Amino acid sequence: MDLVVRCPCGWETQGPEEQVVAAATAHGREAHGEEPTRQQVMTMARPATGWSL
Ligand SMILES: [Zn+2]
């Protein structure tokens, strides 16, 4: 199942878990100067299906 991860800054990524974790980790490092842990990324993750109302 694909996941959606949305950063508080408005950045968003969607894809398989491994992909969104990698992308969000890189985003945190490059955009915010701080790498989120896998657990922090998963806290922000939501299932891609059924996300929109
Ligand atoms: Zn961000």
mmCIF file of the protein (N, C-alpha, C, O) and its ligand, coordinates in Angstrom:
data_MODEL
# 
_entry.id   MODEL 
# 
loop_
_entity.id 
_entity.type 
_entity.pdbx_number_of_molecules 
1 polymer     1 
2 non-polymer 1 
# 
_entity_poly.entity_id                      1 
_entity_poly.type                           'polypeptide(L)' 
_entity_poly.nstd_linkage                   no 
_entity_poly.nstd_monomer                   no 
_entity_poly.pdbx_seq_one_letter_code       MDLVVRCPCGWETQGPEEQVVAAATAHGREAHGEEPTRQQVMTMARPATGWSL 
_entity_poly.pdbx_seq_one_letter_code_can   MDLVVRCPCGWETQGPEEQVVAAATAHGREAHGEEPTRQQVMTMARPATGWSL 
_entity_poly.pdbx_strand_id                 A 
# 
loop_
_entity_poly_seq.entity_id 
_entity_poly_seq.num 
_entity_poly_seq.mon_id 
_entity_poly_seq.hetero 
1 1  MET n 
1 2  ASP n 
1 3  LEU n 
1 4  VAL n 
1 5  VAL n 
1 6  ARG n 
1 7  CYS n 
1 8  PRO n 
1 9  CYS n 
1 10 GLY n 
1 11 TRP n 
1 12 GLU n 
1 13 THR n 
1 14 GLN n 
1 15 GLY n 
1 16 PRO n 
1 17 GLU n 
1 18 GLU n 
1 19 GLN n 
1 20 VAL n 
1 21 VAL n 
1 22 ALA n 
1 23 ALA n 
1 24 ALA n 
1 25 THR n 
1 26 ALA n 
1 27 HIS n 
1 28 GLY n 
1 29 ARG n 
1 30 GLU n 
1 31 ALA n 
1 32 HIS n 
1 33 GLY n 
1 34 GLU n 
1 35 GLU n 
1 36 PRO n 
1 37 THR n 
1 38 ARG n 
1 39 GLN n 
1 40 GLN n 
1 41 VAL n 
1 42 MET n 
1 43 THR n 
1 44 MET n 
1 45 ALA n 
1 46 ARG n 
1 47 PRO n 
1 48 ALA n 
1 49 THR n 
1 50 GLY n 
1 51 TRP n 
1 52 SER n 
1 53 LEU n 
# 
loop_
_struct_asym.id 
_struct_asym.entity_id 
A 1 
B 2 
# 
loop_
_chem_comp.id 
_chem_comp.type 
_chem_comp.mon_nstd_flag 
ALA 'L-peptide linking' y 
ARG 'L-peptide linking' y 
ASP 'L-peptide linking' y 
CYS 'L-peptide linking' y 
GLN 'L-peptide linking' y 
GLU 'L-peptide linking' y 
GLY 'peptide linking'   y 
HIS 'L-peptide linking' y 
LEU 'L-peptide linking' y 
MET 'L-peptide linking' y 
PRO 'L-peptide linking' y 
SER 'L-peptide linking' y 
THR 'L-peptide linking' y 
TRP 'L-peptide linking' y 
VAL 'L-peptide linking' y 
ZN  non-polymer         . 
# 
_pdbx_entity_nonpoly.entity_id   2 
_pdbx_entity_nonpoly.name        ? 
_pdbx_entity_nonpoly.comp_id     ZN 
# 
_pdbx_nonpoly_scheme.asym_id         B 
_pdbx_nonpoly_scheme.entity_id       2 
_pdbx_nonpoly_scheme.mon_id          ZN 
_pdbx_nonpoly_scheme.ndb_seq_num     1 
_pdbx_nonpoly_scheme.pdb_seq_num     101 
_pdbx_nonpoly_scheme.auth_seq_num    101 
_pdbx_nonpoly_scheme.pdb_mon_id      ZN 
_pdbx_nonpoly_scheme.auth_mon_id     ZN 
_pdbx_nonpoly_scheme.pdb_strand_id   A 
_pdbx_nonpoly_scheme.pdb_ins_code    . 
# 
loop_
_atom_site.group_PDB 
_atom_site.id 
_atom_site.type_symbol 
_atom_site.label_atom_id 
_atom_site.label_alt_id 
_atom_site.label_comp_id 
_atom_site.label_asym_id 
_atom_site.label_entity_id 
_atom_site.label_seq_id 
_atom_site.pdbx_PDB_ins_code 
_atom_site.Cartn_x 
_atom_site.Cartn_y 
_atom_site.Cartn_z 
_atom_site.occupancy 
_atom_site.B_iso_or_equiv 
_atom_site.pdbx_formal_charge 
_atom_site.auth_seq_id 
_atom_site.auth_comp_id 
_atom_site.auth_asym_id 
_atom_site.auth_atom_id 
_atom_site.pdbx_PDB_model_num 
ATOM   1   N  N  . MET A 1 1  ? 0.850   -1.202 0.000  1.00 0.00 ? 1   MET A N  1 
ATOM   2   C  CA . MET A 1 1  ? 0.000   0.000  0.000  1.00 0.00 ? 1   MET A CA 1 
ATOM   3   C  C  . MET A 1 1  ? 0.877   1.240  0.000  1.00 0.00 ? 1   MET A C  1 
ATOM   4   O  O  . MET A 1 1  ? 1.833   1.346  0.768  1.00 0.00 ? 1   MET A O  1 
ATOM   5   N  N  . ASP A 1 2  ? 0.539   2.160  -0.862 1.00 0.00 ? 2   ASP A N  1 
ATOM   6   C  CA . ASP A 1 2  ? 1.296   3.408  -0.922 1.00 0.00 ? 2   ASP A CA 1 
ATOM   7   C  C  . ASP A 1 2  ? 0.961   4.301  0.267  1.00 0.00 ? 2   ASP A C  1 
ATOM   8   O  O  . ASP A 1 2  ? -0.136  4.252  0.823  1.00 0.00 ? 2   ASP A O  1 
ATOM   9   N  N  . LEU A 1 3  ? 1.929   5.104  0.631  1.00 0.00 ? 3   LEU A N  1 
ATOM   10  C  CA . LEU A 1 3  ? 1.759   6.053  1.730  1.00 0.00 ? 3   LEU A CA 1 
ATOM   11  C  C  . LEU A 1 3  ? 1.950   7.469  1.216  1.00 0.00 ? 3   LEU A C  1 
ATOM   12  O  O  . LEU A 1 3  ? 2.626   7.697  0.213  1.00 0.00 ? 3   LEU A O  1 
ATOM   13  N  N  . VAL A 1 4  ? 1.346   8.411  1.916  1.00 0.00 ? 4   VAL A N  1 
ATOM   14  C  CA . VAL A 1 4  ? 1.574   9.826  1.658  1.00 0.00 ? 4   VAL A CA 1 
ATOM   15  C  C  . VAL A 1 4  ? 2.210   10.416 2.908  1.00 0.00 ? 4   VAL A C  1 
ATOM   16  O  O  . VAL A 1 4  ? 1.717   10.224 4.020  1.00 0.00 ? 4   VAL A O  1 
ATOM   17  N  N  . VAL A 1 5  ? 3.312   11.139 2.714  1.00 0.00 ? 5   VAL A N  1 
ATOM   18  C  CA . VAL A 1 5  ? 3.945   11.844 3.819  1.00 0.00 ? 5   VAL A CA 1 
ATOM   19  C  C  . VAL A 1 5  ? 3.937   13.331 3.499  1.00 0.00 ? 5   VAL A C  1 
ATOM   20  O  O  . VAL A 1 5  ? 4.443   13.757 2.461  1.00 0.00 ? 5   VAL A O  1 
ATOM   21  N  N  . ARG A 1 6  ? 3.364   14.110 4.395  1.00 0.00 ? 6   ARG A N  1 
ATOM   22  C  CA . ARG A 1 6  ? 3.293   15.553 4.189  1.00 0.00 ? 6   ARG A CA 1 
ATOM   23  C  C  . ARG A 1 6  ? 4.073   16.253 5.295  1.00 0.00 ? 6   ARG A C  1 
ATOM   24  O  O  . ARG A 1 6  ? 3.816   16.073 6.485  1.00 0.00 ? 6   ARG A O  1 
ATOM   25  N  N  . CYS A 1 7  ? 5.027   17.052 4.856  1.00 0.00 ? 7   CYS A N  1 
ATOM   26  C  CA . CYS A 1 7  ? 5.838   17.816 5.803  1.00 0.00 ? 7   CYS A CA 1 
ATOM   27  C  C  . CYS A 1 7  ? 5.079   19.075 6.211  1.00 0.00 ? 7   CYS A C  1 
ATOM   28  O  O  . CYS A 1 7  ? 4.307   19.609 5.415  1.00 0.00 ? 7   CYS A O  1 
ATOM   29  N  N  . PRO A 1 8  ? 5.282   19.557 7.436  1.00 0.00 ? 8   PRO A N  1 
ATOM   30  C  CA . PRO A 1 8  ? 4.622   20.808 7.856  1.00 0.00 ? 8   PRO A CA 1 
ATOM   31  C  C  . PRO A 1 8  ? 4.910   21.985 6.933  1.00 0.00 ? 8   PRO A C  1 
ATOM   32  O  O  . PRO A 1 8  ? 4.136   22.943 6.915  1.00 0.00 ? 8   PRO A O  1 
ATOM   33  N  N  . CYS A 1 9  ? 5.993   21.946 6.171  1.00 0.00 ? 9   CYS A N  1 
ATOM   34  C  CA . CYS A 1 9  ? 6.331   23.045 5.270  1.00 0.00 ? 9   CYS A CA 1 
ATOM   35  C  C  . CYS A 1 9  ? 5.526   22.991 3.981  1.00 0.00 ? 9   CYS A C  1 
ATOM   36  O  O  . CYS A 1 9  ? 5.600   23.915 3.171  1.00 0.00 ? 9   CYS A O  1 
ATOM   37  N  N  . GLY A 1 10 ? 4.756   21.922 3.776  1.00 0.00 ? 10  GLY A N  1 
ATOM   38  C  CA . GLY A 1 10 ? 3.937   21.817 2.581  1.00 0.00 ? 10  GLY A CA 1 
ATOM   39  C  C  . GLY A 1 10 ? 4.459   20.810 1.574  1.00 0.00 ? 10  GLY A C  1 
ATOM   40  O  O  . GLY A 1 10 ? 3.748   20.432 0.643  1.00 0.00 ? 10  GLY A O  1 
ATOM   41  N  N  . TRP A 1 11 ? 5.682   20.379 1.754  1.00 0.00 ? 11  TRP A N  1 
ATOM   42  C  CA . TRP A 1 11 ? 6.256   19.359 0.879  1.00 0.00 ? 11  TRP A CA 1 
ATOM   43  C  C  . TRP A 1 11 ? 5.521   18.037 1.081  1.00 0.00 ? 11  TRP A C  1 
ATOM   44  O  O  . TRP A 1 11 ? 5.102   17.713 2.192  1.00 0.00 ? 11  TRP A O  1 
ATOM   45  N  N  . GLU A 1 12 ? 5.372   17.286 0.008  1.00 0.00 ? 12  GLU A N  1 
ATOM   46  C  CA . GLU A 1 12 ? 4.620   16.042 0.096  1.00 0.00 ? 12  GLU A CA 1 
ATOM   47  C  C  . GLU A 1 12 ? 5.221   15.006 -0.826 1.00 0.00 ? 12  GLU A C  1 
ATOM   48  O  O  . GLU A 1 12 ? 5.711   15.330 -1.908 1.00 0.00 ? 12  GLU A O  1 
ATOM   49  N  N  . THR A 1 13 ? 5.181   13.755 -0.392 1.00 0.00 ? 13  THR A N  1 
ATOM   50  C  CA . THR A 1 13 ? 5.654   12.674 -1.248 1.00 0.00 ? 13  THR A CA 1 
ATOM   51  C  C  . THR A 1 13 ? 4.728   11.492 -1.109 1.00 0.00 ? 13  THR A C  1 
ATOM   52  O  O  . THR A 1 13 ? 4.083   11.314 -0.076 1.00 0.00 ? 13  THR A O  1 
ATOM   53  N  N  . GLN A 1 14 ? 4.661   10.686 -2.148 1.00 0.00 ? 14  GLN A N  1 
ATOM   54  C  CA . GLN A 1 14 ? 3.787   9.520  -2.141 1.00 0.00 ? 14  GLN A CA 1 
ATOM   55  C  C  . GLN A 1 14 ? 4.479   8.348  -2.782 1.00 0.00 ? 14  GLN A C  1 
ATOM   56  O  O  . GLN A 1 14 ? 5.191   8.509  -3.774 1.00 0.00 ? 14  GLN A O  1 
ATOM   57  N  N  . GLY A 1 15 ? 4.279   7.158  -2.222 1.00 0.00 ? 15  GLY A N  1 
ATOM   58  C  CA . GLY A 1 15 ? 4.876   5.966  -2.803 1.00 0.00 ? 15  GLY A CA 1 
ATOM   59  C  C  . GLY A 1 15 ? 4.941   4.854  -1.774 1.00 0.00 ? 15  GLY A C  1 
ATOM   60  O  O  . GLY A 1 15 ? 4.353   4.957  -0.698 1.00 0.00 ? 15  GLY A O  1 
ATOM   61  N  N  . PRO A 1 16 ? 5.664   3.782  -2.112 1.00 0.00 ? 16  PRO A N  1 
ATOM   62  C  CA . PRO A 1 16 ? 5.848   2.676  -1.161 1.00 0.00 ? 16  PRO A CA 1 
ATOM   63  C  C  . PRO A 1 16 ? 6.587   3.155  0.086  1.00 0.00 ? 16  PRO A C  1 
ATOM   64  O  O  . PRO A 1 16 ? 7.299   4.158  0.054  1.00 0.00 ? 16  PRO A O  1 
ATOM   65  N  N  . GLU A 1 17 ? 6.406   2.420  1.185  1.00 0.00 ? 17  GLU A N  1 
ATOM   66  C  CA . GLU A 1 17 ? 6.967   2.856  2.470  1.00 0.00 ? 17  GLU A CA 1 
ATOM   67  C  C  . GLU A 1 17 ? 8.454   3.173  2.397  1.00 0.00 ? 17  GLU A C  1 
ATOM   68  O  O  . GLU A 1 17 ? 8.897   4.224  2.862  1.00 0.00 ? 17  GLU A O  1 
ATOM   69  N  N  . GLU A 1 18 ? 9.225   2.256  1.809  1.00 0.00 ? 18  GLU A N  1 
ATOM   70  C  CA . GLU A 1 18 ? 10.673  2.471  1.747  1.00 0.00 ? 18  GLU A CA 1 
ATOM   71  C  C  . GLU A 1 18 ? 11.016  3.753  0.995  1.00 0.00 ? 18  GLU A C  1 
ATOM   72  O  O  . GLU A 1 18 ? 11.965  4.459  1.335  1.00 0.00 ? 18  GLU A O  1 
ATOM   73  N  N  . GLN A 1 19 ? 10.221  4.034  -0.034 1.00 0.00 ? 19  GLN A N  1 
ATOM   74  C  CA . GLN A 1 19 ? 10.490  5.199  -0.876 1.00 0.00 ? 19  GLN A CA 1 
ATOM   75  C  C  . GLN A 1 19 ? 10.161  6.498  -0.147 1.00 0.00 ? 19  GLN A C  1 
ATOM   76  O  O  . GLN A 1 19 ? 10.940  7.451  -0.193 1.00 0.00 ? 19  GLN A O  1 
ATOM   77  N  N  . VAL A 1 20 ? 9.011   6.542  0.526  1.00 0.00 ? 20  VAL A N  1 
ATOM   78  C  CA . VAL A 1 20 ? 8.634   7.777  1.204  1.00 0.00 ? 20  VAL A CA 1 
ATOM   79  C  C  . VAL A 1 20 ? 9.537   8.040  2.411  1.00 0.00 ? 20  VAL A C  1 
ATOM   80  O  O  . VAL A 1 20 ? 9.833   9.193  2.726  1.00 0.00 ? 20  VAL A O  1 
ATOM   81  N  N  . VAL A 1 21 ? 9.972   6.979  3.083  1.00 0.00 ? 21  VAL A N  1 
ATOM   82  C  CA . VAL A 1 21 ? 10.895  7.160  4.206  1.00 0.00 ? 21  VAL A CA 1 
ATOM   83  C  C  . VAL A 1 21 ? 12.209  7.743  3.709  1.00 0.00 ? 21  VAL A C  1 
ATOM   84  O  O  . VAL A 1 21 ? 12.752  8.669  4.312  1.00 0.00 ? 21  VAL A O  1 
ATOM   85  N  N  . ALA A 1 22 ? 12.719  7.198  2.606  1.00 0.00 ? 22  ALA A N  1 
ATOM   86  C  CA . ALA A 1 22 ? 13.973  7.693  2.041  1.00 0.00 ? 22  ALA A CA 1 
ATOM   87  C  C  . ALA A 1 22 ? 13.826  9.134  1.579  1.00 0.00 ? 22  ALA A C  1 
ATOM   88  O  O  . ALA A 1 22 ? 14.701  9.967  1.818  1.00 0.00 ? 22  ALA A O  1 
ATOM   89  N  N  . ALA A 1 23 ? 12.698  9.424  0.905  1.00 0.00 ? 23  ALA A N  1 
ATOM   90  C  CA . ALA A 1 23 ? 12.478  10.771 0.374  1.00 0.00 ? 23  ALA A CA 1 
ATOM   91  C  C  . ALA A 1 23 ? 12.306  11.778 1.508  1.00 0.00 ? 23  ALA A C  1 
ATOM   92  O  O  . ALA A 1 23 ? 12.852  12.880 1.451  1.00 0.00 ? 23  ALA A O  1 
ATOM   93  N  N  . ALA A 1 24 ? 11.555  11.404 2.528  1.00 0.00 ? 24  ALA A N  1 
ATOM   94  C  CA . ALA A 1 24 ? 11.312  12.325 3.637  1.00 0.00 ? 24  ALA A CA 1 
ATOM   95  C  C  . ALA A 1 24 ? 12.585  12.553 4.451  1.00 0.00 ? 24  ALA A C  1 
ATOM   96  O  O  . ALA A 1 24 ? 12.822  13.653 4.950  1.00 0.00 ? 24  ALA A O  1 
ATOM   97  N  N  . THR A 1 25 ? 13.393  11.519 4.579  1.00 0.00 ? 25  THR A N  1 
ATOM   98  C  CA . THR A 1 25 ? 14.661  11.665 5.283  1.00 0.00 ? 25  THR A CA 1 
ATOM   99  C  C  . THR A 1 25 ? 15.574  12.644 4.544  1.00 0.00 ? 25  THR A C  1 
ATOM   100 O  O  . THR A 1 25 ? 16.194  13.518 5.150  1.00 0.00 ? 25  THR A O  1 
ATOM   101 N  N  . ALA A 1 26 ? 15.639  12.478 3.227  1.00 0.00 ? 26  ALA A N  1 
ATOM   102 C  CA . ALA A 1 26 ? 16.466  13.376 2.410  1.00 0.00 ? 26  ALA A CA 1 
ATOM   103 C  C  . ALA A 1 26 ? 15.898  14.795 2.448  1.00 0.00 ? 26  ALA A C  1 
ATOM   104 O  O  . ALA A 1 26 ? 16.656  15.762 2.523  1.00 0.00 ? 26  ALA A O  1 
ATOM   105 N  N  . HIS A 1 27 ? 14.580  14.924 2.398  1.00 0.00 ? 27  HIS A N  1 
ATOM   106 C  CA . HIS A 1 27 ? 13.951  16.249 2.450  1.00 0.00 ? 27  HIS A CA 1 
ATOM   107 C  C  . HIS A 1 27 ? 14.276  16.945 3.770  1.00 0.00 ? 27  HIS A C  1 
ATOM   108 O  O  . HIS A 1 27 ? 14.631  18.123 3.784  1.00 0.00 ? 27  HIS A O  1 
ATOM   109 N  N  . GLY A 1 28 ? 14.154  16.223 4.864  1.00 0.00 ? 28  GLY A N  1 
ATOM   110 C  CA . GLY A 1 28 ? 14.447  16.818 6.170  1.00 0.00 ? 28  GLY A CA 1 
ATOM   111 C  C  . GLY A 1 28 ? 15.871  17.315 6.262  1.00 0.00 ? 28  GLY A C  1 
ATOM   112 O  O  . GLY A 1 28 ? 16.141  18.381 6.817  1.00 0.00 ? 28  GLY A O  1 
ATOM   113 N  N  . ARG A 1 29 ? 16.789  16.522 5.705  1.00 0.00 ? 29  ARG A N  1 
ATOM   114 C  CA . ARG A 1 29 ? 18.200  16.890 5.759  1.00 0.00 ? 29  ARG A CA 1 
ATOM   115 C  C  . ARG A 1 29 ? 18.477  18.103 4.886  1.00 0.00 ? 29  ARG A C  1 
ATOM   116 O  O  . ARG A 1 29 ? 19.192  19.019 5.293  1.00 0.00 ? 29  ARG A O  1 
ATOM   117 N  N  . GLU A 1 30 ? 17.908  18.105 3.684  1.00 0.00 ? 30  GLU A N  1 
ATOM   118 C  CA . GLU A 1 30 ? 18.230  19.161 2.716  1.00 0.00 ? 30  GLU A CA 1 
ATOM   119 C  C  . GLU A 1 30 ? 17.448  20.446 2.964  1.00 0.00 ? 30  GLU A C  1 
ATOM   120 O  O  . GLU A 1 30 ? 17.986  21.539 2.790  1.00 0.00 ? 30  GLU A O  1 
ATOM   121 N  N  . ALA A 1 31 ? 16.183  20.328 3.369  1.00 0.00 ? 31  ALA A N  1 
ATOM   122 C  CA . ALA A 1 31 ? 15.325  21.508 3.499  1.00 0.00 ? 31  ALA A CA 1 
ATOM   123 C  C  . ALA A 1 31 ? 15.329  22.077 4.911  1.00 0.00 ? 31  ALA A C  1 
ATOM   124 O  O  . ALA A 1 31 ? 15.128  23.276 5.102  1.00 0.00 ? 31  ALA A O  1 
ATOM   125 N  N  . HIS A 1 32 ? 15.558  21.213 5.906  1.00 0.00 ? 32  HIS A N  1 
ATOM   126 C  CA . HIS A 1 32 ? 15.425  21.664 7.296  1.00 0.00 ? 32  HIS A CA 1 
ATOM   127 C  C  . HIS A 1 32 ? 16.682  21.442 8.122  1.00 0.00 ? 32  HIS A C  1 
ATOM   128 O  O  . HIS A 1 32 ? 16.737  21.814 9.295  1.00 0.00 ? 32  HIS A O  1 
ATOM   129 N  N  . GLY A 1 33 ? 17.695  20.832 7.507  1.00 0.00 ? 33  GLY A N  1 
ATOM   130 C  CA . GLY A 1 33 ? 18.951  20.622 8.209  1.00 0.00 ? 33  GLY A CA 1 
ATOM   131 C  C  . GLY A 1 33 ? 18.858  19.624 9.352  1.00 0.00 ? 33  GLY A C  1 
ATOM   132 O  O  . GLY A 1 33 ? 19.694  19.611 10.256 1.00 0.00 ? 33  GLY A O  1 
ATOM   133 N  N  . GLU A 1 34 ? 17.825  18.787 9.297  1.00 0.00 ? 34  GLU A N  1 
ATOM   134 C  CA . GLU A 1 34 ? 17.655  17.800 10.372 1.00 0.00 ? 34  GLU A CA 1 
ATOM   135 C  C  . GLU A 1 34 ? 17.003  16.556 9.787  1.00 0.00 ? 34  GLU A C  1 
ATOM   136 O  O  . GLU A 1 34 ? 15.930  16.630 9.188  1.00 0.00 ? 34  GLU A O  1 
ATOM   137 N  N  . GLU A 1 35 ? 17.653  15.419 9.963  1.00 0.00 ? 35  GLU A N  1 
ATOM   138 C  CA . GLU A 1 35 ? 17.101  14.177 9.438  1.00 0.00 ? 35  GLU A CA 1 
ATOM   139 C  C  . GLU A 1 35 ? 16.081  13.599 10.399 1.00 0.00 ? 35  GLU A C  1 
ATOM   140 O  O  . GLU A 1 35 ? 16.409  13.325 11.554 1.00 0.00 ? 35  GLU A O  1 
ATOM   141 N  N  . PRO A 1 36 ? 14.846  13.409 9.946  1.00 0.00 ? 36  PRO A N  1 
ATOM   142 C  CA . PRO A 1 36 ? 13.868  12.740 10.805 1.00 0.00 ? 36  PRO A CA 1 
ATOM   143 C  C  . PRO A 1 36 ? 14.194  11.251 10.908 1.00 0.00 ? 36  PRO A C  1 
ATOM   144 O  O  . PRO A 1 36 ? 14.747  10.662 9.979  1.00 0.00 ? 36  PRO A O  1 
ATOM   145 N  N  . THR A 1 37 ? 13.851  10.656 12.033 1.00 0.00 ? 37  THR A N  1 
ATOM   146 C  CA . THR A 1 37 ? 14.017  9.209  12.154 1.00 0.00 ? 37  THR A CA 1 
ATOM   147 C  C  . THR A 1 37 ? 12.901  8.522  11.386 1.00 0.00 ? 37  THR A C  1 
ATOM   148 O  O  . THR A 1 37 ? 11.895  9.137  11.034 1.00 0.00 ? 37  THR A O  1 
ATOM   149 N  N  . ARG A 1 38 ? 13.098  7.248  11.136 1.00 0.00 ? 38  ARG A N  1 
ATOM   150 C  CA . ARG A 1 38 ? 12.057  6.480  10.443 1.00 0.00 ? 38  ARG A CA 1 
ATOM   151 C  C  . ARG A 1 38 ? 10.731  6.573  11.206 1.00 0.00 ? 38  ARG A C  1 
ATOM   152 O  O  . ARG A 1 38 ? 9.664   6.692  10.604 1.00 0.00 ? 38  ARG A O  1 
ATOM   153 N  N  . GLN A 1 39 ? 10.814  6.518  12.517 1.00 0.00 ? 39  GLN A N  1 
ATOM   154 C  CA . GLN A 1 39 ? 9.592   6.578  13.325 1.00 0.00 ? 39  GLN A CA 1 
ATOM   155 C  C  . GLN A 1 39 ? 8.890   7.925  13.166 1.00 0.00 ? 39  GLN A C  1 
ATOM   156 O  O  . GLN A 1 39 ? 7.662   7.989  13.107 1.00 0.00 ? 39  GLN A O  1 
ATOM   157 N  N  . GLN A 1 40 ? 9.671   8.994  13.096 1.00 0.00 ? 40  GLN A N  1 
ATOM   158 C  CA . GLN A 1 40 ? 9.079   10.324 12.913 1.00 0.00 ? 40  GLN A CA 1 
ATOM   159 C  C  . GLN A 1 40 ? 8.402   10.436 11.552 1.00 0.00 ? 40  GLN A C  1 
ATOM   160 O  O  . GLN A 1 40 ? 7.330   11.026 11.423 1.00 0.00 ? 40  GLN A O  1 
ATOM   161 N  N  . VAL A 1 41 ? 9.050   9.854  10.532 1.00 0.00 ? 41  VAL A N  1 
ATOM   162 C  CA . VAL A 1 41 ? 8.451   9.879  9.196  1.00 0.00 ? 41  VAL A CA 1 
ATOM   163 C  C  . VAL A 1 41 ? 7.133   9.109  9.201  1.00 0.00 ? 41  VAL A C  1 
ATOM   164 O  O  . VAL A 1 41 ? 6.135   9.572  8.648  1.00 0.00 ? 41  VAL A O  1 
ATOM   165 N  N  . MET A 1 42 ? 7.134   7.944  9.821  1.00 0.00 ? 42  MET A N  1 
ATOM   166 C  CA . MET A 1 42 ? 5.922   7.121  9.827  1.00 0.00 ? 42  MET A CA 1 
ATOM   167 C  C  . MET A 1 42 ? 4.794   7.769  10.623 1.00 0.00 ? 42  MET A C  1 
ATOM   168 O  O  . MET A 1 42 ? 3.619   7.506  10.369 1.00 0.00 ? 42  MET A O  1 
ATOM   169 N  N  . THR A 1 43 ? 5.154   8.617  11.587 1.00 0.00 ? 43  THR A N  1 
ATOM   170 C  CA . THR A 1 43 ? 4.135   9.346  12.333 1.00 0.00 ? 43  THR A CA 1 
ATOM   171 C  C  . THR A 1 43 ? 3.384   10.309 11.416 1.00 0.00 ? 43  THR A C  1 
ATOM   172 O  O  . THR A 1 43 ? 2.198   10.570 11.617 1.00 0.00 ? 43  THR A O  1 
ATOM   173 N  N  . MET A 1 44 ? 4.076   10.831 10.414 1.00 0.00 ? 44  MET A N  1 
ATOM   174 C  CA . MET A 1 44 ? 3.463   11.777 9.482  1.00 0.00 ? 44  MET A CA 1 
ATOM   175 C  C  . MET A 1 44 ? 2.798   11.072 8.306  1.00 0.00 ? 44  MET A C  1 
ATOM   176 O  O  . MET A 1 44 ? 2.115   11.714 7.508  1.00 0.00 ? 44  MET A O  1 
ATOM   177 N  N  . ALA A 1 45 ? 2.989   9.764  8.189  1.00 0.00 ? 45  ALA A N  1 
ATOM   178 C  CA . ALA A 1 45 ? 2.506   9.036  7.012  1.00 0.00 ? 45  ALA A CA 1 
ATOM   179 C  C  . ALA A 1 45 ? 1.027   8.683  7.144  1.00 0.00 ? 45  ALA A C  1 
ATOM   180 O  O  . ALA A 1 45 ? 0.525   8.379  8.226  1.00 0.00 ? 45  ALA A O  1 
ATOM   181 N  N  . ARG A 1 46 ? 0.357   8.735  6.001  1.00 0.00 ? 46  ARG A N  1 
ATOM   182 C  CA . ARG A 1 46 ? -1.040  8.316  5.917  1.00 0.00 ? 46  ARG A CA 1 
ATOM   183 C  C  . ARG A 1 46 ? -1.186  7.411  4.696  1.00 0.00 ? 46  ARG A C  1 
ATOM   184 O  O  . ARG A 1 46 ? -0.430  7.541  3.734  1.00 0.00 ? 46  ARG A O  1 
ATOM   185 N  N  . PRO A 1 47 ? -2.150  6.499  4.731  1.00 0.00 ? 47  PRO A N  1 
ATOM   186 C  CA . PRO A 1 47 ? -2.378  5.683  3.528  1.00 0.00 ? 47  PRO A CA 1 
ATOM   187 C  C  . PRO A 1 47 ? -2.760  6.556  2.340  1.00 0.00 ? 47  PRO A C  1 
ATOM   188 O  O  . PRO A 1 47 ? -3.545  7.494  2.483  1.00 0.00 ? 47  PRO A O  1 
ATOM   189 N  N  . ALA A 1 48 ? -2.213  6.253  1.180  1.00 0.00 ? 48  ALA A N  1 
ATOM   190 C  CA . ALA A 1 48 ? -2.503  7.061  0.001  1.00 0.00 ? 48  ALA A CA 1 
ATOM   191 C  C  . ALA A 1 48 ? -3.946  6.853  -0.446 1.00 0.00 ? 48  ALA A C  1 
ATOM   192 O  O  . ALA A 1 48 ? -4.585  7.782  -0.938 1.00 0.00 ? 48  ALA A O  1 
ATOM   193 N  N  . THR A 1 49 ? -4.450  5.655  -0.280 1.00 0.00 ? 49  THR A N  1 
ATOM   194 C  CA . THR A 1 49 ? -5.832  5.375  -0.670 1.00 0.00 ? 49  THR A CA 1 
ATOM   195 C  C  . THR A 1 49 ? -6.773  5.827  0.436  1.00 0.00 ? 49  THR A C  1 
ATOM   196 O  O  . THR A 1 49 ? -6.518  5.600  1.619  1.00 0.00 ? 49  THR A O  1 
ATOM   197 N  N  . GLY A 1 50 ? -7.870  6.473  0.030  1.00 0.00 ? 50  GLY A N  1 
ATOM   198 C  CA . GLY A 1 50 ? -8.842  6.925  1.013  1.00 0.00 ? 50  GLY A CA 1 
ATOM   199 C  C  . GLY A 1 50 ? -8.422  8.187  1.720  1.00 0.00 ? 50  GLY A C  1 
ATOM   200 O  O  . GLY A 1 50 ? -9.017  8.577  2.725  1.00 0.00 ? 50  GLY A O  1 
ATOM   201 N  N  . TRP A 1 51 ? -7.368  8.845  1.181  1.00 0.00 ? 51  TRP A N  1 
ATOM   202 C  CA . TRP A 1 51 ? -6.869  10.055 1.822  1.00 0.00 ? 51  TRP A CA 1 
ATOM   203 C  C  . TRP A 1 51 ? -7.792  11.238 1.539  1.00 0.00 ? 51  TRP A C  1 
ATOM   204 O  O  . TRP A 1 51 ? -8.088  12.028 2.436  1.00 0.00 ? 51  TRP A O  1 
ATOM   205 N  N  . SER A 1 52 ? -8.248  11.358 0.286  1.00 0.00 ? 52  SER A N  1 
ATOM   206 C  CA . SER A 1 52 ? -9.097  12.483 -0.063 1.00 0.00 ? 52  SER A CA 1 
ATOM   207 C  C  . SER A 1 52 ? -10.540 12.230 0.360  1.00 0.00 ? 52  SER A C  1 
ATOM   208 O  O  . SER A 1 52 ? -10.994 11.086 0.389  1.00 0.00 ? 52  SER A O  1 
ATOM   209 N  N  . LEU A 1 53 ? -11.238 13.273 0.679  1.00 0.00 ? 53  LEU A N  1 
ATOM   210 C  CA . LEU A 1 53 ? -12.599 13.117 1.194  1.00 0.00 ? 53  LEU A CA 1 
ATOM   211 C  C  . LEU A 1 53 ? -13.629 12.953 0.070  1.00 0.00 ? 53  LEU A C  1 
ATOM   212 O  O  . LEU A 1 53 ? -14.822 12.811 0.342  1.00 0.00 ? 53  LEU A O  1 
HETATM 213 ZN ZN . ZN  B 2 .  ? 9.675   20.248 4.916  1.00 0.00 2 101 ZN  A ZN 1 
# 
